[in-house]
C-alpha cells in the first residue's frame, strides 16, 4: 500500500545498494532457476547483514516505517 507523495521500498534495494555478494551472484542468474533458488536460500538462512544495518540504512535513505492506525477491532 503506497502513501501519496512517498515511494515504497523496492525488493532487494538494500542488498543491491550495499553490493551484497549474494545479491551480486543472484543478479547474474535467471530468477526462478534452480541455481538461483539455491543461492537465494542464503538470504533467509545466513544473511550477511544484520537487522540493525538494514534499519540504519533505511534511516540514512530517508525511509519511514509506518503501519495503519488501530481501528479498535472494527
Short mmCIF file of the C-alpha atoms (twelve columns), coordinates in Angstrom:
data_MODEL
# 
_entry.id   MODEL 
# 
loop_
_atom_site.group_PDB 
_atom_site.id 
_atom_site.type_symbol 
_atom_site.label_atom_id 
_atom_site.label_alt_id 
_atom_site.label_comp_id 
_atom_site.label_asym_id 
_atom_site.label_seq_id 
_atom_site.Cartn_x 
_atom_site.Cartn_y 
_atom_site.Cartn_z 
_atom_site.pdbx_PDB_model_num 
ATOM 1  C CA . UNK A 1  0.000   0.000   0.000   1 
ATOM 2  C CA . UNK A 2  1.597   3.249   -1.109  1 
ATOM 3  C CA . UNK A 3  1.189   6.559   0.676   1 
ATOM 4  C CA . UNK A 4  0.590   9.512   -1.622  1 
ATOM 5  C CA . UNK A 5  3.741   11.578  -2.047  1 
ATOM 6  C CA . UNK A 6  6.041   8.759   -0.915  1 
ATOM 7  C CA . UNK A 7  7.830   5.891   -2.675  1 
ATOM 8  C CA . UNK A 8  7.839   2.309   -1.430  1 
ATOM 9  C CA . UNK A 9  10.961  0.313   -0.681  1 
ATOM 10 C CA . UNK A 10 11.779  -1.873  -3.671  1 
ATOM 11 C CA . UNK A 11 12.581  -5.535  -3.106  1 
ATOM 12 C CA . UNK A 12 16.327  -6.102  -2.554  1 
ATOM 13 C CA . UNK A 13 17.090  -2.374  -2.811  1 
ATOM 14 C CA . UNK A 14 19.290  -2.594  0.291   1 
ATOM 15 C CA . UNK A 15 21.050  -5.712  -0.971  1 
ATOM 16 C CA . UNK A 16 21.882  -4.089  -4.291  1 
ATOM 17 C CA . UNK A 17 22.939  -0.781  -2.722  1 
ATOM 18 C CA . UNK A 18 25.394  -2.385  -0.281  1 
ATOM 19 C CA . UNK A 19 26.570  -4.725  -3.049  1 
ATOM 20 C CA . UNK A 20 25.869  -7.852  -1.026  1 
ATOM 21 C CA . UNK A 21 27.949  -10.660 -2.584  1 
ATOM 22 C CA . UNK A 22 24.948  -12.991 -2.534  1 
ATOM 23 C CA . UNK A 23 22.850  -10.393 -4.373  1 
ATOM 24 C CA . UNK A 24 25.643  -9.795  -6.879  1 
ATOM 25 C CA . UNK A 25 25.587  -13.529 -7.621  1 
ATOM 26 C CA . UNK A 26 21.773  -13.582 -7.846  1 
ATOM 27 C CA . UNK A 27 21.888  -10.734 -10.360 1 
ATOM 28 C CA . UNK A 28 23.949  -12.979 -12.654 1 
ATOM 29 C CA . UNK A 29 21.424  -15.829 -12.519 1 
ATOM 30 C CA . UNK A 30 17.982  -16.336 -14.033 1 
ATOM 31 C CA . UNK A 31 15.314  -15.554 -11.465 1 
ATOM 32 C CA . UNK A 32 13.410  -18.690 -10.508 1 
ATOM 33 C CA . UNK A 33 16.020  -21.119 -11.834 1 
ATOM 34 C CA . UNK A 34 17.158  -23.966 -9.615  1 
ATOM 35 C CA . UNK A 35 20.596  -22.391 -9.179  1 
ATOM 36 C CA . UNK A 36 19.039  -19.009 -8.332  1 
ATOM 37 C CA . UNK A 37 16.813  -20.587 -5.672  1 
ATOM 38 C CA . UNK A 38 19.777  -22.428 -4.130  1 
ATOM 39 C CA . UNK A 39 21.786  -19.204 -3.831  1 
ATOM 40 C CA . UNK A 40 18.724  -17.272 -2.612  1 
ATOM 41 C CA . UNK A 41 18.327  -19.628 0.363   1 
ATOM 42 C CA . UNK A 42 21.395  -17.919 1.821   1 
ATOM 43 C CA . UNK A 43 19.313  -14.765 2.241   1 
ATOM 44 C CA . UNK A 44 16.810  -16.427 4.552   1 
ATOM 45 C CA . UNK A 45 19.156  -18.729 6.431   1 
ATOM 46 C CA . UNK A 46 22.503  -16.928 6.560   1 
ATOM 47 C CA . UNK A 47 22.072  -13.243 5.660   1 
ATOM 48 C CA . UNK A 48 25.398  -11.407 5.817   1 
ATOM 49 C CA . UNK A 49 23.805  -8.234  7.181   1 
ATOM 50 C CA . UNK A 50 22.007  -7.525  10.440  1 
ATOM 51 C CA . UNK A 51 18.615  -6.015  11.089  1 
ATOM 52 C CA . UNK A 52 20.472  -3.098  12.716  1 
ATOM 53 C CA . UNK A 53 22.418  -2.459  9.494   1 
ATOM 54 C CA . UNK A 54 19.249  -2.654  7.398   1 
ATOM 55 C CA . UNK A 55 17.309  -0.387  9.773   1 
ATOM 56 C CA . UNK A 56 20.049  2.248   9.782   1 
ATOM 57 C CA . UNK A 57 20.349  2.051   6.003   1 
ATOM 58 C CA . UNK A 58 16.607  2.770   5.781   1 
ATOM 59 C CA . UNK A 59 17.030  5.805   8.045   1 
ATOM 60 C CA . UNK A 60 20.021  7.087   6.035   1 
ATOM 61 C CA . UNK A 61 17.989  6.779   2.824   1 
ATOM 62 C CA . UNK A 62 15.042  8.651   4.362   1 
ATOM 63 C CA . UNK A 63 12.612  5.732   4.553   1 
ATOM 64 C CA . UNK A 64 9.839   5.749   7.141   1 
ATOM 65 C CA . UNK A 65 8.409   2.627   8.720   1 
ATOM 66 C CA . UNK A 66 4.651   3.027   9.077   1 
ATOM 67 C CA . UNK A 67 1.630   0.965   9.988   1 
ATOM 68 C CA . UNK A 68 -2.084  1.710   9.915   1 
ATOM 69 C CA . UNK A 69 -3.794  3.099   12.999  1 
ATOM 70 C CA . UNK A 70 -5.599  0.577   15.169  1 
ATOM 71 C CA . UNK A 71 -9.256  0.743   14.197  1 
ATOM 72 C CA . UNK A 72 -10.381 -0.656  17.549  1 
ATOM 73 C CA . UNK A 73 -11.142 -4.093  16.065  1 
ATOM 74 C CA . UNK A 74 -13.790 -2.775  13.682  1 
# 
